[in-house]
Amino acid sequence: TPMITSRSSGVDLSMTTKIGIGFAGALLGSVAIILLMIKVLSLGCRRRKNSHHPKYQNLKKLQLKQYSYAEVKKITKSFSLTIGKGGFGTVYKGKLGDGRKVAVKVLKDFKSSGEDFINEVASMSQTSHVNIVTLLGFCYEGSKRAIVYEFLKNGSLDQFLSKNTPLDLDVATLYKIALGVAQGLEYLHHGCKTRIVHFDIKPQNVLLDDNLCPKVSDFGLAKLCEKRESILSLLDTRGTIGYIAPEVFSRMYGRVSHKSDVYSYGMLVLEMIGARNKETAEAAASSSSSTYFPDWIYKDLENGEHTWKFGDEITMEEKEIAKKMILVGLWCVQPCPSNRPLMNRVVEMMEGSLDALEVPPKPSMQMSTAALSESSCLSEVKSNNSEELI
């Protein structure tokens, strides 16, 4: 009997252990399931909370394709073909899966937050105008930022002017391009829900389609890059002062605003229409006492000389168009921002008759390139808040 009792106790102990282990396992499993459910619910709540964050809301609203960085590399064939470089990044030629050619701008030295980027892309995506480059998509992955635009076969206005001799260019074509750029800027300044100041208008940022219809590109990027670096990149110009408005360098001229774009537009038109050739301008710029670029254009205008780069065989109507463009350009490059017309007024002046235009006051600005580079106002611009650019 004692032997039977001992054997029975062993069996009972073994069963109890198994039951205990099974119960503990079930308990641990239940706890694990509960913890997993809590985590899932927590993530769901966090996603719902995040979905109300402005950044995520704007991302949802974007009617644009969002590309991963790997996709951007594939589109550009590992960034194999560079088609342009600027203060805000490098542009590469690419091709989408459906065969469409695109231009991909990869932003460099990105300083702004992801929310800033999404907000700007949201503003840019809401633009729709025949003279504004169409935005097709974007990349937002970690620190990588890129914007995908439509590709325009005729390249930039700068390339167009460089590869065409003066005799190849006619007044009507240049007038059409200049008017289109003005209409594009007017749209950015007055036609958008949020006013967009371009801040970097120059021939390299005006693209031409198959019909030489101009499209303004690189808009909305100025606020995405650290201001001091942006301005230093703009200093790399070959003209006496380039296309940069004087208030960018010195507060004595006023504050940076949409009128800064008007100035840049005026310089662009003056270079397009005549302003002799670039070599002459660059030679003047390299002299020790740099003369303000439109200064000698104004002198030629006063003396009745033709500054435009066309032959003597142009018609009287073409001469009037050329003179009108010069007068509009000179109005736009007035040193004081308040003396410059708004872009909607510029469009009216371009579309109106020459007789309706008054000769603008003679601009005068003796500033050496070295003085501009050393300007203490660069640090001021760095500290400017974004309201000064909108």
Contacts in CASP RR format, 6 or more apart in sequence:
PFRMAT RR
TARGET T0000
AUTHOR 0000-0000-0000
METHOD contacts of the structure
MODEL  1
TPMITSRSSGVDLSMTTKIGIGFAGALLGSVAIILLMIKVLSLGCRRRKN
SHHPKYQNLKKLQLKQYSYAEVKKITKSFSLTIGKGGFGTVYKGKLGDGR
KVAVKVLKDFKSSGEDFINEVASMSQTSHVNIVTLLGFCYEGSKRAIVYE
FLKNGSLDQFLSKNTPLDLDVATLYKIALGVAQGLEYLHHGCKTRIVHFD
IKPQNVLLDDNLCPKVSDFGLAKLCEKRESILSLLDTRGTIGYIAPEVFS
RMYGRVSHKSDVYSYGMLVLEMIGARNKETAEAAASSSSSTYFPDWIYKD
LENGEHTWKFGDEITMEEKEIAKKMILVGLWCVQPCPSNRPLMNRVVEMM
EGSLDALEVPPKPSMQMSTAALSESSCLSEVKSNNSEELI
50 56 0 8 1.000
51 57 0 8 1.000
51 60 0 8 1.000
54 115 0 8 1.000
54 119 0 8 1.000
55 114 0 8 1.000
55 115 0 8 1.000
55 118 0 8 1.000
55 119 0 8 1.000
58 118 0 8 1.000
58 119 0 8 1.000
58 121 0 8 1.000
58 122 0 8 1.000
59 66 0 8 1.000
59 118 0 8 1.000
59 140 0 8 1.000
61 122 0 8 1.000
62 118 0 8 1.000
62 121 0 8 1.000
62 122 0 8 1.000
62 125 0 8 1.000
62 138 0 8 1.000
63 125 0 8 1.000
64 121 0 8 1.000
64 125 0 8 1.000
64 135 0 8 1.000
64 136 0 8 1.000
64 137 0 8 1.000
64 138 0 8 1.000
65 136 0 8 1.000
65 137 0 8 1.000
65 138 0 8 1.000
65 148 0 8 1.000
66 137 0 8 1.000
66 138 0 8 1.000
66 139 0 8 1.000
66 140 0 8 1.000
67 75 0 8 1.000
67 137 0 8 1.000
67 138 0 8 1.000
67 139 0 8 1.000
67 146 0 8 1.000
67 148 0 8 1.000
68 139 0 8 1.000
68 141 0 8 1.000
69 139 0 8 1.000
69 141 0 8 1.000
69 144 0 8 1.000
69 146 0 8 1.000
71 139 0 8 1.000
72 104 0 8 1.000
72 106 0 8 1.000
72 139 0 8 1.000
72 144 0 8 1.000
72 146 0 8 1.000
72 148 0 8 1.000
73 79 0 8 1.000
75 94 0 8 1.000
75 95 0 8 1.000
75 96 0 8 1.000
75 97 0 8 1.000
75 102 0 8 1.000
75 104 0 8 1.000
75 148 0 8 1.000
76 92 0 8 1.000
76 93 0 8 1.000
76 94 0 8 1.000
76 104 0 8 1.000
77 94 0 8 1.000
79 90 0 8 1.000
79 92 0 8 1.000
79 106 0 8 1.000
80 92 0 8 1.000
81 92 0 8 1.000
81 93 0 8 1.000
81 94 0 8 1.000
82 90 0 8 1.000
82 91 0 8 1.000
82 92 0 8 1.000
83 91 0 8 1.000
83 92 0 8 1.000
83 93 0 8 1.000
83 103 0 8 1.000
83 155 0 8 1.000
84 90 0 8 1.000
84 91 0 8 1.000
84 204 0 8 1.000
85 91 0 8 1.000
86 204 0 8 1.000
86 218 0 8 1.000
86 233 0 8 1.000
87 108 0 8 1.000
87 200 0 8 1.000
87 225 0 8 1.000
87 230 0 8 1.000
87 233 0 8 1.000
87 234 0 8 1.000
88 105 0 8 1.000
88 107 0 8 1.000
88 108 0 8 1.000
88 200 0 8 1.000
88 218 0 8 1.000
88 221 0 8 1.000
88 222 0 8 1.000
88 224 0 8 1.000
88 225 0 8 1.000
88 230 0 8 1.000
88 233 0 8 1.000
89 105 0 8 1.000
89 106 0 8 1.000
89 107 0 8 1.000
89 108 0 8 1.000
90 105 0 8 1.000
90 106 0 8 1.000
90 108 0 8 1.000
91 103 0 8 1.000
91 104 0 8 1.000
91 105 0 8 1.000
91 106 0 8 1.000
92 103 0 8 1.000
92 104 0 8 1.000
92 105 0 8 1.000
92 106 0 8 1.000
93 101 0 8 1.000
93 102 0 8 1.000
93 103 0 8 1.000
93 104 0 8 1.000
93 151 0 8 1.000
94 101 0 8 1.000
94 102 0 8 1.000
94 103 0 8 1.000
94 104 0 8 1.000
94 151 0 8 1.000
95 101 0 8 1.000
95 102 0 8 1.000
96 102 0 8 1.000
96 136 0 8 1.000
100 151 0 8 1.000
101 151 0 8 1.000
102 136 0 8 1.000
102 148 0 8 1.000
102 149 0 8 1.000
102 150 0 8 1.000
102 151 0 8 1.000
103 148 0 8 1.000
103 149 0 8 1.000
103 150 0 8 1.000
103 151 0 8 1.000
103 152 0 8 1.000
104 146 0 8 1.000
104 147 0 8 1.000
104 148 0 8 1.000
104 149 0 8 1.000
105 146 0 8 1.000
105 147 0 8 1.000
105 149 0 8 1.000
105 218 0 8 1.000
105 221 0 8 1.000
106 144 0 8 1.000
106 145 0 8 1.000
106 146 0 8 1.000
107 145 0 8 1.000
107 146 0 8 1.000
107 147 0 8 1.000
107 221 0 8 1.000
107 224 0 8 1.000
107 225 0 8 1.000
109 225 0 8 1.000
109 226 0 8 1.000
109 229 0 8 1.000
110 117 0 8 1.000
110 143 0 8 1.000
110 145 0 8 1.000
110 224 0 8 1.000
110 225 0 8 1.000
111 224 0 8 1.000
111 225 0 8 1.000
111 226 0 8 1.000
111 229 0 8 1.000
112 120 0 8 1.000
112 223 0 8 1.000
112 224 0 8 1.000
112 225 0 8 1.000
114 140 0 8 1.000
116 223 0 8 1.000
116 224 0 8 1.000
117 140 0 8 1.000
117 145 0 8 1.000
117 224 0 8 1.000
118 140 0 8 1.000
120 220 0 8 1.000
120 221 0 8 1.000
120 223 0 8 1.000
120 224 0 8 1.000
121 135 0 8 1.000
121 138 0 8 1.000
121 140 0 8 1.000
121 147 0 8 1.000
123 192 0 8 1.000
123 193 0 8 1.000
123 194 0 8 1.000
123 196 0 8 1.000
123 220 0 8 1.000
124 135 0 8 1.000
124 147 0 8 1.000
124 196 0 8 1.000
124 219 0 8 1.000
124 220 0 8 1.000
125 135 0 8 1.000
126 192 0 8 1.000
126 193 0 8 1.000
126 194 0 8 1.000
127 135 0 8 1.000
127 187 0 8 1.000
127 188 0 8 1.000
127 192 0 8 1.000
127 196 0 8 1.000
127 219 0 8 1.000
129 183 0 8 1.000
129 184 0 8 1.000
129 187 0 8 1.000
130 183 0 8 1.000
130 213 0 8 1.000
130 215 0 8 1.000
131 180 0 8 1.000
131 181 0 8 1.000
131 183 0 8 1.000
131 184 0 8 1.000
131 187 0 8 1.000
131 213 0 8 1.000
131 214 0 8 1.000
131 215 0 8 1.000
131 216 0 8 1.000
132 184 0 8 1.000
132 187 0 8 1.000
132 188 0 8 1.000
132 215 0 8 1.000
132 216 0 8 1.000
132 219 0 8 1.000
133 149 0 8 1.000
133 150 0 8 1.000
133 152 0 8 1.000
133 207 0 8 1.000
133 215 0 8 1.000
133 216 0 8 1.000
133 217 0 8 1.000
133 219 0 8 1.000
134 149 0 8 1.000
134 150 0 8 1.000
134 215 0 8 1.000
135 147 0 8 1.000
135 148 0 8 1.000
135 149 0 8 1.000
136 148 0 8 1.000
136 149 0 8 1.000
136 150 0 8 1.000
137 147 0 8 1.000
137 148 0 8 1.000
138 145 0 8 1.000
138 146 0 8 1.000
138 147 0 8 1.000
138 148 0 8 1.000
139 145 0 8 1.000
139 146 0 8 1.000
139 147 0 8 1.000
139 148 0 8 1.000
145 224 0 8 1.000
149 217 0 8 1.000
152 207 0 8 1.000
152 208 0 8 1.000
152 209 0 8 1.000
152 215 0 8 1.000
153 209 0 8 1.000
153 210 0 8 1.000
154 160 0 8 1.000
154 207 0 8 1.000
154 208 0 8 1.000
154 209 0 8 1.000
154 210 0 8 1.000
154 212 0 8 1.000
155 207 0 8 1.000
155 208 0 8 1.000
156 203 0 8 1.000
156 204 0 8 1.000
156 205 0 8 1.000
156 206 0 8 1.000
156 207 0 8 1.000
156 208 0 8 1.000
157 177 0 8 1.000
157 203 0 8 1.000
157 204 0 8 1.000
157 206 0 8 1.000
157 207 0 8 1.000
157 208 0 8 1.000
157 214 0 8 1.000
157 268 0 8 1.000
157 272 0 8 1.000
158 202 0 8 1.000
158 203 0 8 1.000
158 204 0 8 1.000
158 206 0 8 1.000
160 208 0 8 1.000
160 212 0 8 1.000
161 169 0 8 1.000
161 203 0 8 1.000
161 271 0 8 1.000
161 272 0 8 1.000
166 277 0 8 1.000
166 309 0 8 1.000
166 310 0 8 1.000
166 311 0 8 1.000
167 310 0 8 1.000
167 311 0 8 1.000
169 309 0 8 1.000
169 310 0 8 1.000
170 310 0 8 1.000
170 314 0 8 1.000
170 318 0 8 1.000
171 308 0 8 1.000
171 310 0 8 1.000
171 314 0 8 1.000
171 318 0 8 1.000
171 321 0 8 1.000
171 322 0 8 1.000
172 318 0 8 1.000
172 321 0 8 1.000
173 212 0 8 1.000
174 272 0 8 1.000
174 273 0 8 1.000
174 325 0 8 1.000
175 321 0 8 1.000
175 325 0 8 1.000
175 350 0 8 1.000
176 212 0 8 1.000
176 213 0 8 1.000
177 206 0 8 1.000
177 208 0 8 1.000
177 212 0 8 1.000
177 214 0 8 1.000
177 272 0 8 1.000
178 268 0 8 1.000
178 269 0 8 1.000
178 272 0 8 1.000
178 273 0 8 1.000
178 325 0 8 1.000
178 350 0 8 1.000
179 347 0 8 1.000
179 350 0 8 1.000
179 351 0 8 1.000
180 213 0 8 1.000
180 214 0 8 1.000
181 201 0 8 1.000
181 206 0 8 1.000
181 214 0 8 1.000
181 216 0 8 1.000
181 265 0 8 1.000
181 268 0 8 1.000
182 265 0 8 1.000
182 343 0 8 1.000
182 346 0 8 1.000
182 347 0 8 1.000
182 350 0 8 1.000
183 347 0 8 1.000
184 216 0 8 1.000
185 198 0 8 1.000
185 201 0 8 1.000
185 216 0 8 1.000
185 261 0 8 1.000
185 262 0 8 1.000
185 265 0 8 1.000
185 343 0 8 1.000
185 346 0 8 1.000
186 343 0 8 1.000
186 344 0 8 1.000
186 346 0 8 1.000
186 347 0 8 1.000
188 195 0 8 1.000
188 196 0 8 1.000
188 197 0 8 1.000
188 198 0 8 1.000
188 216 0 8 1.000
188 219 0 8 1.000
188 261 0 8 1.000
189 195 0 8 1.000
189 196 0 8 1.000
189 197 0 8 1.000
189 258 0 8 1.000
189 261 0 8 1.000
189 342 0 8 1.000
189 343 0 8 1.000
189 344 0 8 1.000
190 342 0 8 1.000
190 343 0 8 1.000
190 344 0 8 1.000
194 390 0 8 1.000
195 258 0 8 1.000
195 390 0 8 1.000
196 219 0 8 1.000
196 220 0 8 1.000
196 390 0 8 1.000
197 220 0 8 1.000
197 222 0 8 1.000
197 257 0 8 1.000
197 258 0 8 1.000
197 260 0 8 1.000
197 261 0 8 1.000
197 389 0 8 1.000
197 390 0 8 1.000
198 205 0 8 1.000
198 216 0 8 1.000
198 218 0 8 1.000
198 219 0 8 1.000
198 220 0 8 1.000
198 222 0 8 1.000
198 261 0 8 1.000
198 264 0 8 1.000
199 220 0 8 1.000
199 222 0 8 1.000
199 230 0 8 1.000
199 256 0 8 1.000
199 260 0 8 1.000
199 261 0 8 1.000
199 389 0 8 1.000
200 218 0 8 1.000
200 221 0 8 1.000
200 222 0 8 1.000
200 230 0 8 1.000
200 234 0 8 1.000
200 243 0 8 1.000
200 264 0 8 1.000
201 216 0 8 1.000
201 243 0 8 1.000
201 261 0 8 1.000
201 264 0 8 1.000
201 265 0 8 1.000
201 268 0 8 1.000
202 242 0 8 1.000
202 243 0 8 1.000
202 264 0 8 1.000
202 268 0 8 1.000
203 268 0 8 1.000
203 271 0 8 1.000
203 272 0 8 1.000
205 216 0 8 1.000
205 217 0 8 1.000
205 218 0 8 1.000
206 214 0 8 1.000
206 215 0 8 1.000
206 216 0 8 1.000
206 217 0 8 1.000
206 268 0 8 1.000
207 214 0 8 1.000
207 215 0 8 1.000
207 216 0 8 1.000
207 217 0 8 1.000
208 214 0 8 1.000
208 215 0 8 1.000
209 215 0 8 1.000
222 230 0 8 1.000
222 389 0 8 1.000
223 386 0 8 1.000
223 389 0 8 1.000
226 382 0 8 1.000
227 381 0 8 1.000
227 382 0 8 1.000
227 384 0 8 1.000
228 378 0 8 1.000
228 379 0 8 1.000
228 381 0 8 1.000
228 382 0 8 1.000
231 244 0 8 1.000
231 248 0 8 1.000
231 378 0 8 1.000
231 381 0 8 1.000
232 378 0 8 1.000
234 244 0 8 1.000
234 248 0 8 1.000
235 244 0 8 1.000
235 372 0 8 1.000
235 373 0 8 1.000
237 243 0 8 1.000
237 244 0 8 1.000
238 278 0 8 1.000
238 281 0 8 1.000
238 282 0 8 1.000
238 285 0 8 1.000
239 281 0 8 1.000
239 282 0 8 1.000
239 285 0 8 1.000
239 293 0 8 1.000
240 281 0 8 1.000
240 284 0 8 1.000
240 285 0 8 1.000
240 290 0 8 1.000
240 291 0 8 1.000
240 292 0 8 1.000
240 293 0 8 1.000
240 369 0 8 1.000
241 292 0 8 1.000
241 293 0 8 1.000
241 365 0 8 1.000
241 367 0 8 1.000
241 369 0 8 1.000
241 372 0 8 1.000
242 267 0 8 1.000
242 293 0 8 1.000
243 263 0 8 1.000
243 264 0 8 1.000
243 267 0 8 1.000
243 268 0 8 1.000
244 260 0 8 1.000
244 263 0 8 1.000
244 264 0 8 1.000
245 253 0 8 1.000
245 256 0 8 1.000
245 259 0 8 1.000
245 260 0 8 1.000
245 263 0 8 1.000
245 264 0 8 1.000
245 337 0 8 1.000
246 253 0 8 1.000
246 263 0 8 1.000
246 335 0 8 1.000
246 365 0 8 1.000
246 367 0 8 1.000
247 253 0 8 1.000
247 254 0 8 1.000
247 255 0 8 1.000
247 256 0 8 1.000
247 257 0 8 1.000
247 259 0 8 1.000
247 260 0 8 1.000
247 337 0 8 1.000
248 256 0 8 1.000
248 260 0 8 1.000
248 377 0 8 1.000
248 381 0 8 1.000
249 367 0 8 1.000
249 372 0 8 1.000
249 375 0 8 1.000
249 377 0 8 1.000
249 378 0 8 1.000
250 375 0 8 1.000
250 377 0 8 1.000
251 377 0 8 1.000
251 380 0 8 1.000
253 335 0 8 1.000
253 336 0 8 1.000
253 337 0 8 1.000
254 336 0 8 1.000
254 337 0 8 1.000
255 337 0 8 1.000
255 384 0 8 1.000
255 388 0 8 1.000
256 381 0 8 1.000
256 384 0 8 1.000
256 388 0 8 1.000
256 389 0 8 1.000
257 337 0 8 1.000
257 388 0 8 1.000
257 389 0 8 1.000
258 342 0 8 1.000
258 343 0 8 1.000
259 337 0 8 1.000
259 338 0 8 1.000
259 340 0 8 1.000
259 342 0 8 1.000
260 337 0 8 1.000
261 343 0 8 1.000
262 332 0 8 1.000
262 337 0 8 1.000
262 340 0 8 1.000
262 341 0 8 1.000
262 342 0 8 1.000
262 343 0 8 1.000
262 346 0 8 1.000
263 332 0 8 1.000
263 333 0 8 1.000
263 334 0 8 1.000
263 337 0 8 1.000
263 340 0 8 1.000
265 329 0 8 1.000
265 332 0 8 1.000
265 343 0 8 1.000
265 346 0 8 1.000
266 328 0 8 1.000
266 329 0 8 1.000
266 330 0 8 1.000
266 332 0 8 1.000
266 333 0 8 1.000
267 293 0 8 1.000
267 294 0 8 1.000
267 329 0 8 1.000
267 332 0 8 1.000
267 333 0 8 1.000
269 325 0 8 1.000
269 326 0 8 1.000
269 328 0 8 1.000
269 329 0 8 1.000
269 332 0 8 1.000
270 293 0 8 1.000
270 294 0 8 1.000
270 297 0 8 1.000
270 326 0 8 1.000
270 329 0 8 1.000
270 330 0 8 1.000
270 333 0 8 1.000
271 278 0 8 1.000
271 281 0 8 1.000
272 325 0 8 1.000
273 307 0 8 1.000
273 308 0 8 1.000
273 309 0 8 1.000
273 322 0 8 1.000
273 325 0 8 1.000
273 326 0 8 1.000
274 297 0 8 1.000
274 307 0 8 1.000
274 308 0 8 1.000
274 309 0 8 1.000
274 310 0 8 1.000
274 322 0 8 1.000
274 326 0 8 1.000
275 281 0 8 1.000
275 293 0 8 1.000
275 297 0 8 1.000
275 307 0 8 1.000
275 309 0 8 1.000
276 307 0 8 1.000
276 309 0 8 1.000
277 309 0 8 1.000
281 293 0 8 1.000
284 290 0 8 1.000
284 291 0 8 1.000
284 293 0 8 1.000
284 296 0 8 1.000
285 293 0 8 1.000
285 369 0 8 1.000
289 366 0 8 1.000
289 368 0 8 1.000
290 366 0 8 1.000
290 367 0 8 1.000
290 368 0 8 1.000
290 369 0 8 1.000
291 366 0 8 1.000
292 363 0 8 1.000
292 364 0 8 1.000
292 365 0 8 1.000
292 366 0 8 1.000
292 367 0 8 1.000
294 329 0 8 1.000
294 330 0 8 1.000
294 333 0 8 1.000
294 363 0 8 1.000
295 363 0 8 1.000
295 364 0 8 1.000
296 307 0 8 1.000
297 307 0 8 1.000
297 326 0 8 1.000
297 330 0 8 1.000
298 330 0 8 1.000
298 362 0 8 1.000
298 363 0 8 1.000
300 306 0 8 1.000
300 307 0 8 1.000
301 307 0 8 1.000
301 323 0 8 1.000
301 326 0 8 1.000
301 330 0 8 1.000
301 359 0 8 1.000
306 319 0 8 1.000
306 322 0 8 1.000
307 326 0 8 1.000
308 322 0 8 1.000
308 326 0 8 1.000
310 318 0 8 1.000
310 322 0 8 1.000
314 322 0 8 1.000
320 354 0 8 1.000
321 354 0 8 1.000
323 354 0 8 1.000
324 349 0 8 1.000
324 350 0 8 1.000
324 352 0 8 1.000
324 353 0 8 1.000
324 354 0 8 1.000
324 357 0 8 1.000
325 350 0 8 1.000
327 349 0 8 1.000
327 354 0 8 1.000
327 357 0 8 1.000
327 359 0 8 1.000
327 360 0 8 1.000
328 346 0 8 1.000
328 349 0 8 1.000
328 350 0 8 1.000
328 357 0 8 1.000
330 359 0 8 1.000
330 360 0 8 1.000
330 363 0 8 1.000
331 340 0 8 1.000
331 341 0 8 1.000
331 346 0 8 1.000
331 349 0 8 1.000
331 360 0 8 1.000
332 340 0 8 1.000
332 341 0 8 1.000
332 346 0 8 1.000
333 340 0 8 1.000
333 363 0 8 1.000
334 340 0 8 1.000
334 360 0 8 1.000
334 361 0 8 1.000
334 363 0 8 1.000
335 363 0 8 1.000
335 364 0 8 1.000
335 365 0 8 1.000
339 361 0 8 1.000
341 349 0 8 1.000
349 356 0 8 1.000
349 357 0 8 1.000
END
